[in-house]
Amino acid sequence: MNASHNTVYIETTIPSFYYTLRTDPESVARMHWTRRWWEVYVSEARLVTSVAVIEELQGGKGGKIDNRVALLDQVIILPITNEVIDSKHSSNPSFRVGMRPGGSERRDRLEEGVPAKIRLAGGL
């Protein structure tokens, strides 16, 4: 498999399942499936995510937050562009994630709280 031909977007559930705190049989099975999947695709695909995923993980409750964020250390962080923000606003009028209270754009603070080793080169 050529990684350049296989790009996979990693959203919040992958790190959450990988480091679940749940002990019910379904959650444990999901954790094992996710870990097996990760072992294959971390070297077989181009894994990408966004700062929004990292922020969501950092805002989680319970343990393993640092582990979940650290799992994304080797993943490419995609920039959140004006086009993404505009498309979310036009397709969903109730979308508010892109704006901070007071109306200034979230892009002004995207790097805050993101570990330096997974920031985009040249900033977001």
C-alpha positions, 0 to 999 in steps of 0.5 A: 500500500502506498501511503501517498495514495491513502490519506485517512482523516483521524477524528476524535473517536480514534484516539478516544477508542485507543485510550478508552477508560471504559471496561464494558466488553464492547468498549474493550473490543473497540479499543483492541480493534482500534489499536490493531487498525492503528498498528497497520495504518500508522505506517501504511497511510498518510494520517491527517487531523485538525486542530479542532480534533486536538482541542476536542481531545484536550477538552475531554474529561477523565484520564488519558487526555495526554495519551490521546493527544500524544497519539497524534504526534506523528499525524499531519495537522491540517490547517483550518482555512477561511474556506473551511470556516466559511463553508461551515457557517454557510452550511450550518447557520447554528455553527459557532465553533469557529467563533470565540465569544465576542466575535473574533475568529478562532483562527487567532488562537488555533496554536494555543494549547497544541503541543509544539511538535505537532504544530504546522510548520510556519504556523496555522 
